[in-house]
Amino acid sequence: MGRSVRTAVSDTARLLSAQAAAQYLGVPYTSLRDWALRGHLPIVRVPNCRRIWFDRRDLDRAIDGWKERLEPGELVSVARR
């Protein structure tokens, strides 16, 4: 049985923990971690800290890059990419 982690995402914090970044994007933590490990999202390593952090600006740029516009009448397919 999995444990649900709820992390408050501050509207002003620039650096977000992995859990907070996943919540910010609305995706599972495991997806965020995989994207970071594959180089799809940059991470921030704070000196003398084992945790990885995500810059809110990088997350916003990623969201902007994922946007797409459909042509009128075009059907949305789950496997578009």
TAGITA-V88056 format. One record per backbone hydrogen bond with DSSP energy under -1.0 kcal/mol. CO is the residue of the C=O (numbers start at 1). NH is the residue of the N-H. If there is no record, write none. Layout:
co:CO nh:NH
co:CO nh:NH
This chain:
co:14 nh:56
co:16 nh:54
co:17 nh:21
co:18 nh:22
co:19 nh:23
co:20 nh:24
co:21 nh:25
co:22 nh:26
co:22 nh:27
co:28 nh:32
co:29 nh:33
co:30 nh:34
co:31 nh:35
co:32 nh:36
co:33 nh:37
co:34 nh:38
co:35 nh:40
co:36 nh:39
co:44 nh:53
co:46 nh:49
co:53 nh:44
co:54 nh:16
co:55 nh:59
co:56 nh:60
co:57 nh:61
co:58 nh:62
co:59 nh:63
co:60 nh:64
co:61 nh:65
co:62 nh:66
co:71 nh:74
